[in-house]
Every structure is written in structure tokens, then in C-alpha cells.
Amino acid sequence: MDKQNIPVIMSGRNLADQLQETMKDETNALKRQGIVPGLGTVLVGDDPASATYIAMKHKACEDVGMASIHAQLPKDVSQSDLEATLRDINMNPEVDAYIVQLPLTPGLNEESALMAVDPEKDADGLHPVNLGRLVMGAPGPLPCTPAGIVELLIHYGVSIEGKHVVIVGRGLTIGRPLALLLSLKRPNCNAAVTVIHTGVEQMGYYTRQADILVAAAGSPGLISADMVKPGAAVVGAGLTRVGKKLHSDVEDSVSEVAGWVTPRIGGVGPMTVAMLLQNTITAAKKRLVK
């Protein structure tokens, strides 16, 4: 009888809680020097899912003692009024970094809005200036979900340097920046990275070669156990809401063969929020040298 495989569960919630304790100390140290780190959020309309995400981020700010500044705009706001709000936030000294919650309501130009964000206040790390810094390996705010995934792998003892990482998904928020980050010649990266997508034929041919497999396609149950190399680390970074339930890109059966695996809930999500707070604290520290 085969021995049952018991993978290491890479809990993002547990790690995020630990990181937030450190962030409390960093925040208190800044406060003693007269600086209160401030995270800003901009929400257009009243989409329930977006409102929930915003509320989670502000609760995290409260937990670490940071200030949170929120701009709520009507769903019929004009592009010019939206961008005027962003310019005001760019000039607000209480906001060290901020995000524009996506998706915006129909009729608004997301690209134009994101370009209006001051790159120095880009909490998401997705402004073209900061993505350019990532390409160059230059200092700058890292995209939150990719940075969170790397921290998760490091914390749970997954070796990255020199390993083969396969990323399923080429989106702007996860797939593309994660590939850039992991391929950089820097500690805990320096991997061989393959990026594929749902249009690739014989996807399993690629995924079975991965020492580390990241599923970020937003396609429920995309990765099954027979597509995973035994002992590999598997990160489910894509979630899709079907009714009231969130479905992962990674089937539950993957835990039968993987060496490490993220839980469906409490895996990558909490790490994204933690990195958002870390980017804000890093931005606040810049006030010390001004």
C-alpha cells in the first residue's frame, strides 16, 4: 500500500499575520519620528466584491496602526473627475501609497487612470515606471501578489534558485511580473521560468516539468493531480467566484502528489494585502530622508 502523501500547506494567512506583527513595530517606529504611514484607496461605484476587498485592506491598516484614506466616487463619475481625484491624492502628504480598485465602471479608461497615479505612490507596483524598474532589477515597489508568492515560497522552505518555475497565466497583475521577478539574478529568485496560458496545447507537458508551479489563469480546476510533478510546490493564485463560492485554479486532488501546496482560501490573498502594506511602509520611510 502506497504511503499517503502529506504536503506542506503554505498558509498565507499565518505568514501574513507574522509579517503584520513586524509591520506594527515598523509603523510604531515611524510614529515615534512623527510619521504615520498612510494607505489610500479609490473605489468607483458600489460593486460588492470591490467594496469587500477595500474593507479588507482598511482593516489590515487598522491592525498595524497605519492610517487609511478612502475616496469613494459615484459609478457615473467622469474620466476627468476621476483623474482630478487622483491628482489630489498624489499631492496629499498623508497618503504615502495608494491603489485604484479595479475594475472601473464601464466607460472609464483604466489605462489612463493608472497612468495618472504618481509612481512614487504606487502601492500595487504596477505603474509602467515601476514595472520598468522591475525589468531593470532596479529598486522600486514590487507588484504585491508576485512579491507575496515569493515570500510564501521562501518562508515554507521551497528552493527557488536554479529551479524550473512554470507559470500558467500571463496577466499584468500576476503572471508577467512574477516571471520577471523570479528570473532576476537576486537572492531567492534566479530561476528558470516558463510562462504558458490556457491556449497552449498539451499544457500538462509543461506543468509536469515544474519544480514550482503557479496557476494564475482564473480558470477553476485547471490544474489536476496528473499535471503535477511529484513533490513539486504548487501555488494556486487564480480564484474565480461561482455563486457564493470561490474556486481555485488548482484541484484539491493536487495535494495527493505535491510537496507543498497553498490552501484554496488563505493562501495567496492575505500575502497580497501584506505586501500592499509593506509597500506603503517603505514609501513612508522615504519621508525620513526628505
N, C-alpha and C positions, 0 to 999 in steps of 0.2 A: 504493500500500500504506500502510495506516494505521501511524503511529508507535506502537510498543508503549508502553503506559502503565507507568511505573515509580513507584509510590507511595513516599512516605517511610514507612519501617517504624518505628512508635512502640514501641520496645523498653522495656518497663517494667523488665526486668532490668538493662539498662545504666544507666538513670536511678536505680533503687533502689540500685545499687552506689555511684554517685556520692553520693547522699544519705546513705548509711550511713557514708561516709568523713567527711562533715561531722558526723554524729551521734557518731562516735568522738571528735572534737575537743570537742563539747559535753559528752559524758559525762566525758571526762578533766578538763575544766574544773570540772565539778561535783564530781568526786572530790577535786580539789585543795582544795575548800572543805568536804570532809567528807561529801559526799552521793553515794551510789551509787544511781542510778536503778534502780527495780525494777518489772518487769512480772510480774503474776500471771496464772495461767490455772487454770480449773476445768474438769475433764473428768469427766463421769458415764458409767460403763460403759467398754466396750472397743471401740467402733466403730473399725475400721481407718482409715477416711478421716479421722475426727476426730482420732485419735491422730497421724496423719501431719501434719495441719495444726498441731497443738500442737507437735510436734517441730520443724517449720519455724520457728515463732515463737521457740522457745527457742534454736535455732541462730542466728537473727538477733540475739537478745540477746547471745549469746556473741561474735558477730562485732564488735559495737560496744562491748563491755565492760560491758554492763548486767547486773544481777542478774535471775535468773528464778526465780520461786517458783511451784510447781505443787501443786495439790490434786487428787488422784485419788480419786474416790468410786465405790463399787460401783454397779452398774446398778440394784440394788434399794433404793438409798438413799431414805429418806422425804423428803417435801417439807420437813418441819420440820428434819431434819438437814442438808439441802442449804442451807436459808436460815440455819441456825446457822453453817455454814461460811462463808457469805458475810458474815455479821456479823463473824466473827473476822477475815476478810481486810480488811473495812472499817476495823478497829481496828489492823491490823498496820502499824507505821510503816515497815517495809521495803518495802511494796508501795505504789508511787505510783499505779499504774493497773492494772486487770485486766479480763479477759474471762471470760464464761461461754460455753464452747463449745457451740454448737447444732448439731443438735437434741439436746434432752434425751431421756432414755429415756421410753417410754410410761408414762403415769400421773402424770408430773410437770407442774406448771403453769409453762410458760416465762415467761408474763407476770408471774406473781407473783415468780419467781426474779429476773428482770431488774429488777423494781421494788425488789428488796432491795439492789441494787448502789448504793453511795454515788455520787451523780452526779459528785462531785469526783474519783472514782477510775474513772470510766467510760472505759476505753481505746477502746472501739468508737464512742463518741459517739452512742449510740442510746438512752440513757435518756430518758424523756419530758421531763425537765428540760432536757437538752441539746438535744433536738430543738426544744423551745420557744425556747431561746436562738437556735438557727439560724433559726427563723421570724422572730424579732425582729431578727436581724442582730447579736445581742449576742455578746461573746466567750465561747468555750467549746470543748471538744473537738469537732472535726468528725468526722462519720462517715467511716470510713477509706477505703472504696472510692470514694465520691464525691470526697473530697479528693484521692485518688491519681489519679483520672481528670483532674481539673482540672490538677494538676501536670504530668501527662503531656502534655496539650494545650499548655500554656504552654511546656514545655521544647522541644517539637518545632515551635514557631512557628505553631501554629494560632490564628488570631484568634478570640476569643470574644465580646468586647463588641459588642453590636448585631447579632450573628448569630442565625440561627434554629437552635436545637437541638431535635432530635426524639429523645425517649427512648422506647424500646419496653420496657415493663415498669414496674410501679408498686409494686414490693416495698419493704418497710421498709428493707432494707439498702442498696439502690442507687437505684432509680427515684425514689421520693418525695423522699428527702433530696437527691439530685443536682439535681432540678428546683428545689427551694428554694434550694440553693446557687448555681446558675447564674443564677437570676433576681434575686439580690440586687444592689443598686447598690453594687458594690465592684470594685476593680481586678481585671481578668481574669475577670469574670463579666458581669453586666449584659446577659444575653442574652434573646432571646425564646424561651420554652420551651414545647414541646408534648409532652404525655405521652399515649401510646397504649398499648394492650395487645393480646394475641393475640385478644381477642374483637371487635376493631374491624374492620369490613368495609372492603375495599379499602385495606389497610394501606399499599400502595405509593404511594397518592395522597399520604399524609402524609410517608412516608420520602423520597420524591423531592424534597421541598421543603427538606430539611435541609442546611444548611451543615455541621453536625456531627450525626452520627447515632450514638446509643449504643444498642446492643442488649443488654438485660439481662433477658430473659424466661425464660431457661433452656429454650429450645426449639431444638434442633440444626438448623442450616441455615435458620433463619427468614428471614435477610436474604440475598437473591440479588443479583447484579450489576444486574439490571434494576430494582431497587428503590432504587438509589443515584444521587444527583445527581452527574454527572461532576465530579471534583475535590474532592468532599466529604471530610471527615475522618470515619472510621468506627472506632468503638471496640467491640470485642467483649467485653462484660462478663459475658456469660452462658456458663457452661460446664456441660455435662452429661456424666457418666461413663456410657459404654455399654461394659460389659465392662471391659477394661483401658484403654480409650482415652477421652480427653476430647474432646468435640465442642463446637465453638463455635456460638453463635447466628448467626455470620457465615460464609457460604460462602467458600471460597478464591477463587472467581471474582470476588469484590468487588474484589480488588486490580487487576483489569483496568480499573476505572473510577475508583477512589478516588484522592484526592490524598495522603491519609495513612491508614494502617491499622495496627491492632495485630496482632501475631502471635498465633496460636492459643495457644501456650504462651509464657509470659514476657512477657505484655502487662500486663494489669491486676493480676493476682495479686501479683507482687512489690511493686507500689506500695501495695497494701492493707497488707501487712506493714510496709513502710517508714513509712506513716502511723501505724500502731499504735505503732511505736517512737517516732515524733515526739510523739504524744500523751502517751506515758509520760515522755519527757524534759521536755516542757512542764509536766506535773504535778509532776515532781521539782523544777523551778526554783521552784515556789511555796514550797518549804521554805526558800528563801533569805530570804523576807520574813516568815516566821513568828517 
